[in-house]
Each structure stands twice: as C-alpha cells, then as structure tokens.
Amino acid sequence: MSVKKITVVGAGHVGATCAQLLAQKELSREVILVDIADGIPQGKGLDQWESA
C-alpha cells in the first residue's frame, strides 16, 4: 500500500459508498470523508468504523 491518505469529497450516498469500499479494500492507511454539511461525514465515518 503506497498511498497514505485518500480524501473523498461529498458524504452523500456515492461518497460514503466510495469511502467504505476504499477502506474495505485497504487501498490506503486513512480514508478522509468531507462534506459541506456539518456532522454528516462524522456520522457516516462512525457508522463505517462500527461496522468494521
């Protein structure tokens, strides 16, 4: 794994799914999810972390 961080911009259905697949396939050490709406990325990230 050569990539340390991947940032996904947009925490909607597509962005959250991309972030989840990137994490599941272990394509980087860290997947960062950002969105213009406060709280959305944190909630989606927590959901993904708890499902692992």
mmCIF file of the N, C-alpha and C atoms, coordinates in Angstrom:
data_MODEL
# 
_entry.id   MODEL 
# 
loop_
_atom_site.group_PDB 
_atom_site.id 
_atom_site.type_symbol 
_atom_site.label_atom_id 
_atom_site.label_alt_id 
_atom_site.label_comp_id 
_atom_site.label_asym_id 
_atom_site.label_entity_id 
_atom_site.label_seq_id 
_atom_site.pdbx_PDB_ins_code 
_atom_site.Cartn_x 
_atom_site.Cartn_y 
_atom_site.Cartn_z 
_atom_site.occupancy 
_atom_site.B_iso_or_equiv 
_atom_site.pdbx_formal_charge 
_atom_site.auth_seq_id 
_atom_site.auth_comp_id 
_atom_site.auth_asym_id 
_atom_site.auth_atom_id 
_atom_site.pdbx_PDB_model_num 
ATOM 1   N N  . MET A 1 1  ? 0.852   -1.163 0.000  1.00 0.00 ? 1  MET A N  1 
ATOM 2   C CA . MET A 1 1  ? 0.000   0.000  0.000  1.00 0.00 ? 1  MET A CA 1 
ATOM 3   C C  . MET A 1 1  ? 0.903   1.233  0.000  1.00 0.00 ? 1  MET A C  1 
ATOM 4   N N  . SER A 1 2  ? 0.899   1.980  -1.081 1.00 0.00 ? 2  SER A N  1 
ATOM 5   C CA . SER A 1 2  ? 1.782   3.129  -1.198 1.00 0.00 ? 2  SER A CA 1 
ATOM 6   C C  . SER A 1 2  ? 1.100   4.446  -0.859 1.00 0.00 ? 2  SER A C  1 
ATOM 7   N N  . VAL A 1 3  ? -0.226  4.481  -0.883 1.00 0.00 ? 3  VAL A N  1 
ATOM 8   C CA . VAL A 1 3  ? -0.957  5.714  -0.614 1.00 0.00 ? 3  VAL A CA 1 
ATOM 9   C C  . VAL A 1 3  ? -1.254  5.797  0.876  1.00 0.00 ? 3  VAL A C  1 
ATOM 10  N N  . LYS A 1 4  ? -0.917  6.938  1.496  1.00 0.00 ? 4  LYS A N  1 
ATOM 11  C CA . LYS A 1 4  ? -1.161  7.089  2.926  1.00 0.00 ? 4  LYS A CA 1 
ATOM 12  C C  . LYS A 1 4  ? -2.556  7.598  3.226  1.00 0.00 ? 4  LYS A C  1 
ATOM 13  N N  . LYS A 1 5  ? -3.058  8.541  2.397  1.00 0.00 ? 5  LYS A N  1 
ATOM 14  C CA . LYS A 1 5  ? -4.371  9.128  2.639  1.00 0.00 ? 5  LYS A CA 1 
ATOM 15  C C  . LYS A 1 5  ? -5.133  9.275  1.336  1.00 0.00 ? 5  LYS A C  1 
ATOM 16  N N  . ILE A 1 6  ? -6.429  9.030  1.407  1.00 0.00 ? 6  ILE A N  1 
ATOM 17  C CA . ILE A 1 6  ? -7.327  9.322  0.296  1.00 0.00 ? 6  ILE A CA 1 
ATOM 18  C C  . ILE A 1 6  ? -8.462  10.151 0.868  1.00 0.00 ? 6  ILE A C  1 
ATOM 19  N N  . THR A 1 7  ? -8.775  11.270 0.213  1.00 0.00 ? 7  THR A N  1 
ATOM 20  C CA . THR A 1 7  ? -9.870  12.125 0.649  1.00 0.00 ? 7  THR A CA 1 
ATOM 21  C C  . THR A 1 7  ? -11.027 12.000 -0.325 1.00 0.00 ? 7  THR A C  1 
ATOM 22  N N  . VAL A 1 8  ? -12.215 11.747 0.209  1.00 0.00 ? 8  VAL A N  1 
ATOM 23  C CA . VAL A 1 8  ? -13.439 11.680 -0.582 1.00 0.00 ? 8  VAL A CA 1 
ATOM 24  C C  . VAL A 1 8  ? -14.240 12.929 -0.255 1.00 0.00 ? 8  VAL A C  1 
ATOM 25  N N  . VAL A 1 9  ? -14.523 13.736 -1.266 1.00 0.00 ? 9  VAL A N  1 
ATOM 26  C CA . VAL A 1 9  ? -15.280 14.972 -1.077 1.00 0.00 ? 9  VAL A CA 1 
ATOM 27  C C  . VAL A 1 9  ? -16.744 14.681 -1.394 1.00 0.00 ? 9  VAL A C  1 
ATOM 28  N N  . GLY A 1 10 ? -17.580 14.845 -0.389 1.00 0.00 ? 10 GLY A N  1 
ATOM 29  C CA . GLY A 1 10 ? -19.007 14.571 -0.528 1.00 0.00 ? 10 GLY A CA 1 
ATOM 30  C C  . GLY A 1 10 ? -19.380 13.334 0.272  1.00 0.00 ? 10 GLY A C  1 
ATOM 31  N N  . ALA A 1 11 ? -20.263 13.508 1.241  1.00 0.00 ? 11 ALA A N  1 
ATOM 32  C CA . ALA A 1 11 ? -20.632 12.401 2.130  1.00 0.00 ? 11 ALA A CA 1 
ATOM 33  C C  . ALA A 1 11 ? -22.029 11.880 1.841  1.00 0.00 ? 11 ALA A C  1 
ATOM 34  N N  . GLY A 1 12 ? -22.485 12.056 0.616  1.00 0.00 ? 12 GLY A N  1 
ATOM 35  C CA . GLY A 1 12 ? -23.788 11.506 0.233  1.00 0.00 ? 12 GLY A CA 1 
ATOM 36  C C  . GLY A 1 12 ? -23.681 10.006 0.017  1.00 0.00 ? 12 GLY A C  1 
ATOM 37  N N  . HIS A 1 13 ? -24.645 9.455  -0.674 1.00 0.00 ? 13 HIS A N  1 
ATOM 38  C CA . HIS A 1 13 ? -24.652 8.005  -0.897 1.00 0.00 ? 13 HIS A CA 1 
ATOM 39  C C  . HIS A 1 13 ? -23.426 7.543  -1.676 1.00 0.00 ? 13 HIS A C  1 
ATOM 40  N N  . VAL A 1 14 ? -23.071 8.258  -2.718 1.00 0.00 ? 14 VAL A N  1 
ATOM 41  C CA . VAL A 1 14 ? -21.932 7.849  -3.556 1.00 0.00 ? 14 VAL A CA 1 
ATOM 42  C C  . VAL A 1 14 ? -20.618 8.028  -2.811 1.00 0.00 ? 14 VAL A C  1 
ATOM 43  N N  . GLY A 1 15 ? -20.425 9.173  -2.178 1.00 0.00 ? 15 GLY A N  1 
ATOM 44  C CA . GLY A 1 15 ? -19.186 9.422  -1.448 1.00 0.00 ? 15 GLY A CA 1 
ATOM 45  C C  . GLY A 1 15 ? -18.980 8.453  -0.300 1.00 0.00 ? 15 GLY A C  1 
ATOM 46  N N  . ALA A 1 16 ? -20.039 8.198  0.457  1.00 0.00 ? 16 ALA A N  1 
ATOM 47  C CA . ALA A 1 16 ? -19.942 7.264  1.581  1.00 0.00 ? 16 ALA A CA 1 
ATOM 48  C C  . ALA A 1 16 ? -19.646 5.849  1.096  1.00 0.00 ? 16 ALA A C  1 
ATOM 49  N N  . THR A 1 17 ? -20.253 5.463  -0.015 1.00 0.00 ? 17 THR A N  1 
ATOM 50  C CA . THR A 1 17 ? -20.002 4.133  -0.575 1.00 0.00 ? 17 THR A CA 1 
ATOM 51  C C  . THR A 1 17 ? -18.564 4.017  -1.064 1.00 0.00 ? 17 THR A C  1 
ATOM 52  N N  . CYS A 1 18 ? -18.074 5.052  -1.727 1.00 0.00 ? 18 CYS A N  1 
ATOM 53  C CA . CYS A 1 18 ? -16.673 5.051  -2.187 1.00 0.00 ? 18 CYS A CA 1 
ATOM 54  C C  . CYS A 1 18 ? -15.719 4.946  -1.003 1.00 0.00 ? 18 CYS A C  1 
ATOM 55  N N  . ALA A 1 19 ? -15.972 5.729  0.034  1.00 0.00 ? 19 ALA A N  1 
ATOM 56  C CA . ALA A 1 19 ? -15.118 5.695  1.221  1.00 0.00 ? 19 ALA A CA 1 
ATOM 57  C C  . ALA A 1 19 ? -15.136 4.314  1.866  1.00 0.00 ? 19 ALA A C  1 
ATOM 58  N N  . GLN A 1 20 ? -16.302 3.705  1.943  1.00 0.00 ? 20 GLN A N  1 
ATOM 59  C CA . GLN A 1 20 ? -16.418 2.378  2.539  1.00 0.00 ? 20 GLN A CA 1 
ATOM 60  C C  . GLN A 1 20 ? -15.650 1.339  1.723  1.00 0.00 ? 20 GLN A C  1 
ATOM 61  N N  . LEU A 1 21 ? -15.786 1.378  0.407  1.00 0.00 ? 21 LEU A N  1 
ATOM 62  C CA . LEU A 1 21 ? -15.079 0.418  -0.443 1.00 0.00 ? 21 LEU A CA 1 
ATOM 63  C C  . LEU A 1 21 ? -13.566 0.624  -0.386 1.00 0.00 ? 21 LEU A C  1 
ATOM 64  N N  . LEU A 1 22 ? -13.125 1.880  -0.342 1.00 0.00 ? 22 LEU A N  1 
ATOM 65  C CA . LEU A 1 22 ? -11.692 2.155  -0.221 1.00 0.00 ? 22 LEU A CA 1 
ATOM 66  C C  . LEU A 1 22 ? -11.144 1.579  1.078  1.00 0.00 ? 22 LEU A C  1 
ATOM 67  N N  . ALA A 1 23 ? -11.905 1.722  2.157  1.00 0.00 ? 23 ALA A N  1 
ATOM 68  C CA . ALA A 1 23 ? -11.468 1.192  3.448  1.00 0.00 ? 23 ALA A CA 1 
ATOM 69  C C  . ALA A 1 23 ? -11.484 -0.339 3.450  1.00 0.00 ? 23 ALA A C  1 
ATOM 70  N N  . GLN A 1 24 ? -12.523 -0.932 2.889  1.00 0.00 ? 24 GLN A N  1 
ATOM 71  C CA . GLN A 1 24 ? -12.628 -2.393 2.863  1.00 0.00 ? 24 GLN A CA 1 
ATOM 72  C C  . GLN A 1 24 ? -11.516 -3.031 2.048  1.00 0.00 ? 24 GLN A C  1 
ATOM 73  N N  . LYS A 1 25 ? -11.149 -2.388 0.948  1.00 0.00 ? 25 LYS A N  1 
ATOM 74  C CA . LYS A 1 25 ? -10.102 -2.933 0.087  1.00 0.00 ? 25 LYS A CA 1 
ATOM 75  C C  . LYS A 1 25 ? -8.704  -2.546 0.560  1.00 0.00 ? 25 LYS A C  1 
ATOM 76  N N  . GLU A 1 26 ? -8.632  -1.753 1.650  1.00 0.00 ? 26 GLU A N  1 
ATOM 77  C CA . GLU A 1 26 ? -7.365  -1.327 2.245  1.00 0.00 ? 26 GLU A CA 1 
ATOM 78  C C  . GLU A 1 26 ? -6.429  -0.706 1.211  1.00 0.00 ? 26 GLU A C  1 
ATOM 79  N N  . LEU A 1 27 ? -6.977  0.223  0.418  1.00 0.00 ? 27 LEU A N  1 
ATOM 80  C CA . LEU A 1 27 ? -6.177  0.885  -0.609 1.00 0.00 ? 27 LEU A CA 1 
ATOM 81  C C  . LEU A 1 27 ? -5.328  2.022  -0.058 1.00 0.00 ? 27 LEU A C  1 
ATOM 82  N N  . SER A 1 28 ? -5.564  2.419  1.183  1.00 0.00 ? 28 SER A N  1 
ATOM 83  C CA . SER A 1 28 ? -4.738  3.429  1.833  1.00 0.00 ? 28 SER A CA 1 
ATOM 84  C C  . SER A 1 28 ? -4.812  3.217  3.335  1.00 0.00 ? 28 SER A C  1 
ATOM 85  N N  . ARG A 1 29 ? -3.931  3.898  4.046  1.00 0.00 ? 29 ARG A N  1 
ATOM 86  C CA . ARG A 1 29 ? -3.954  3.808  5.506  1.00 0.00 ? 29 ARG A CA 1 
ATOM 87  C C  . ARG A 1 29 ? -5.136  4.549  6.100  1.00 0.00 ? 29 ARG A C  1 
ATOM 88  N N  . GLU A 1 30 ? -5.505  5.651  5.452  1.00 0.00 ? 30 GLU A N  1 
ATOM 89  C CA . GLU A 1 30 ? -6.526  6.527  6.009  1.00 0.00 ? 30 GLU A CA 1 
ATOM 90  C C  . GLU A 1 30 ? -7.444  7.009  4.890  1.00 0.00 ? 30 GLU A C  1 
ATOM 91  N N  . VAL A 1 31 ? -8.743  6.938  5.119  1.00 0.00 ? 31 VAL A N  1 
ATOM 92  C CA . VAL A 1 31 ? -9.732  7.471  4.190  1.00 0.00 ? 31 VAL A CA 1 
ATOM 93  C C  . VAL A 1 31 ? -10.430 8.622  4.899  1.00 0.00 ? 31 VAL A C  1 
ATOM 94  N N  . ILE A 1 32 ? -10.382 9.805  4.295  1.00 0.00 ? 32 ILE A N  1 
ATOM 95  C CA . ILE A 1 32 ? -10.969 11.003 4.888  1.00 0.00 ? 32 ILE A CA 1 
ATOM 96  C C  . ILE A 1 32 ? -12.214 11.364 4.099  1.00 0.00 ? 32 ILE A C  1 
ATOM 97  N N  . LEU A 1 33 ? -13.310 11.576 4.809  1.00 0.00 ? 33 LEU A N  1 
ATOM 98  C CA . LEU A 1 33 ? -14.593 11.903 4.202  1.00 0.00 ? 33 LEU A CA 1 
ATOM 99  C C  . LEU A 1 33 ? -14.964 13.318 4.626  1.00 0.00 ? 33 LEU A C  1 
ATOM 100 N N  . VAL A 1 34 ? -15.147 14.220 3.653  1.00 0.00 ? 34 VAL A N  1 
ATOM 101 C CA . VAL A 1 34 ? -15.505 15.611 3.954  1.00 0.00 ? 34 VAL A CA 1 
ATOM 102 C C  . VAL A 1 34 ? -16.775 15.991 3.204  1.00 0.00 ? 34 VAL A C  1 
ATOM 103 N N  . ASP A 1 35 ? -17.516 16.936 3.786  1.00 0.00 ? 35 ASP A N  1 
ATOM 104 C CA . ASP A 1 35 ? -18.757 17.397 3.182  1.00 0.00 ? 35 ASP A CA 1 
ATOM 105 C C  . ASP A 1 35 ? -19.012 18.821 3.650  1.00 0.00 ? 35 ASP A C  1 
ATOM 106 N N  . ILE A 1 36 ? -19.812 19.547 2.900  1.00 0.00 ? 36 ILE A N  1 
ATOM 107 C CA . ILE A 1 36 ? -20.138 20.925 3.253  1.00 0.00 ? 36 ILE A CA 1 
ATOM 108 C C  . ILE A 1 36 ? -21.060 20.991 4.475  1.00 0.00 ? 36 ILE A C  1 
ATOM 109 N N  . ALA A 1 37 ? -21.858 19.957 4.688  1.00 0.00 ? 37 ALA A N  1 
ATOM 110 C CA . ALA A 1 37 ? -22.790 19.917 5.821  1.00 0.00 ? 37 ALA A CA 1 
ATOM 111 C C  . ALA A 1 37 ? -22.075 19.405 7.070  1.00 0.00 ? 37 ALA A C  1 
ATOM 112 N N  . ASP A 1 38 ? -22.214 20.136 8.159  1.00 0.00 ? 38 ASP A N  1 
ATOM 113 C CA . ASP A 1 38 ? -21.591 19.729 9.421  1.00 0.00 ? 38 ASP A CA 1 
ATOM 114 C C  . ASP A 1 38 ? -22.248 18.470 9.970  1.00 0.00 ? 38 ASP A C  1 
ATOM 115 N N  . GLY A 1 39 ? -21.438 17.566 10.481 1.00 0.00 ? 39 GLY A N  1 
ATOM 116 C CA . GLY A 1 39 ? -21.939 16.373 11.140 1.00 0.00 ? 39 GLY A CA 1 
ATOM 117 C C  . GLY A 1 39 ? -22.152 15.173 10.241 1.00 0.00 ? 39 GLY A C  1 
ATOM 118 N N  . ILE A 1 40 ? -22.405 15.387 8.970  1.00 0.00 ? 40 ILE A N  1 
ATOM 119 C CA . ILE A 1 40 ? -22.673 14.264 8.059  1.00 0.00 ? 40 ILE A CA 1 
ATOM 120 C C  . ILE A 1 40 ? -21.451 13.342 7.935  1.00 0.00 ? 40 ILE A C  1 
ATOM 121 N N  . PRO A 1 41 ? -20.257 13.862 7.617  1.00 0.00 ? 41 PRO A N  1 
ATOM 122 C CA . PRO A 1 41 ? -19.108 12.964 7.474  1.00 0.00 ? 41 PRO A CA 1 
ATOM 123 C C  . PRO A 1 41 ? -18.767 12.234 8.776  1.00 0.00 ? 41 PRO A C  1 
ATOM 124 N N  . GLN A 1 42 ? -18.925 12.933 9.899  1.00 0.00 ? 42 GLN A N  1 
ATOM 125 C CA . GLN A 1 42 ? -18.614 12.304 11.178 1.00 0.00 ? 42 GLN A CA 1 
ATOM 126 C C  . GLN A 1 42 ? -19.562 11.136 11.447 1.00 0.00 ? 42 GLN A C  1 
ATOM 127 N N  . GLY A 1 43 ? -20.833 11.328 11.165 1.00 0.00 ? 43 GLY A N  1 
ATOM 128 C CA . GLY A 1 43 ? -21.814 10.264 11.365 1.00 0.00 ? 43 GLY A CA 1 
ATOM 129 C C  . GLY A 1 43 ? -21.582 9.085  10.445 1.00 0.00 ? 43 GLY A C  1 
ATOM 130 N N  . LYS A 1 44 ? -21.302 9.370  9.178  1.00 0.00 ? 44 LYS A N  1 
ATOM 131 C CA . LYS A 1 44 ? -21.043 8.289  8.214  1.00 0.00 ? 44 LYS A CA 1 
ATOM 132 C C  . LYS A 1 44 ? -19.760 7.546  8.584  1.00 0.00 ? 44 LYS A C  1 
ATOM 133 N N  . GLY A 1 45 ? -18.742 8.302  8.989  1.00 0.00 ? 45 GLY A N  1 
ATOM 134 C CA . GLY A 1 45 ? -17.481 7.680  9.395  1.00 0.00 ? 45 GLY A CA 1 
ATOM 135 C C  . GLY A 1 45 ? -17.656 6.793  10.615 1.00 0.00 ? 45 GLY A C  1 
ATOM 136 N N  . LEU A 1 46 ? -18.443 7.248  11.576 1.00 0.00 ? 46 LEU A N  1 
ATOM 137 C CA . LEU A 1 46 ? -18.714 6.445  12.767 1.00 0.00 ? 46 LEU A CA 1 
ATOM 138 C C  . LEU A 1 46 ? -19.469 5.171  12.403 1.00 0.00 ? 46 LEU A C  1 
ATOM 139 N N  . ASP A 1 47 ? -20.436 5.291  11.516 1.00 0.00 ? 47 ASP A N  1 
ATOM 140 C CA . ASP A 1 47 ? -21.177 4.108  11.055 1.00 0.00 ? 47 ASP A CA 1 
ATOM 141 C C  . ASP A 1 47 ? -20.236 3.091  10.412 1.00 0.00 ? 47 ASP A C  1 
ATOM 142 N N  . GLN A 1 48 ? -19.332 3.576  9.577  1.00 0.00 ? 48 GLN A N  1 
ATOM 143 C CA . GLN A 1 48 ? -18.405 2.674  8.886  1.00 0.00 ? 48 GLN A CA 1 
ATOM 144 C C  . GLN A 1 48 ? -17.414 2.057  9.860  1.00 0.00 ? 48 GLN A C  1 
ATOM 145 N N  . TRP A 1 49 ? -16.956 2.852  10.816 1.00 0.00 ? 49 TRP A N  1 
ATOM 146 C CA . TRP A 1 49 ? -15.994 2.352  11.799 1.00 0.00 ? 49 TRP A CA 1 
ATOM 147 C C  . TRP A 1 49 ? -16.626 1.256  12.654 1.00 0.00 ? 49 TRP A C  1 
ATOM 148 N N  . GLU A 1 50 ? -17.881 1.454  13.054 1.00 0.00 ? 50 GLU A N  1 
ATOM 149 C CA . GLU A 1 50 ? -18.562 0.470  13.892 1.00 0.00 ? 50 GLU A CA 1 
ATOM 150 C C  . GLU A 1 50 ? -18.922 -0.798 13.122 1.00 0.00 ? 50 GLU A C  1 
ATOM 151 N N  . SER A 1 51 ? -19.054 -0.699 11.807 1.00 0.00 ? 51 SER A N  1 
ATOM 152 C CA . SER A 1 51 ? -19.409 -1.881 11.021 1.00 0.00 ? 51 SER A CA 1 
ATOM 153 C C  . SER A 1 51 ? -18.200 -2.745 10.676 1.00 0.00 ? 51 SER A C  1 
ATOM 154 N N  . ALA A 1 52 ? -17.008 -2.238 10.932 1.00 0.00 ? 52 ALA A N  1 
ATOM 155 C CA . ALA A 1 52 ? -15.783 -2.982 10.586 1.00 0.00 ? 52 ALA A CA 1 
ATOM 156 C C  . ALA A 1 52 ? -15.511 -4.106 11.560 1.00 0.00 ? 52 ALA A C  1 
# 
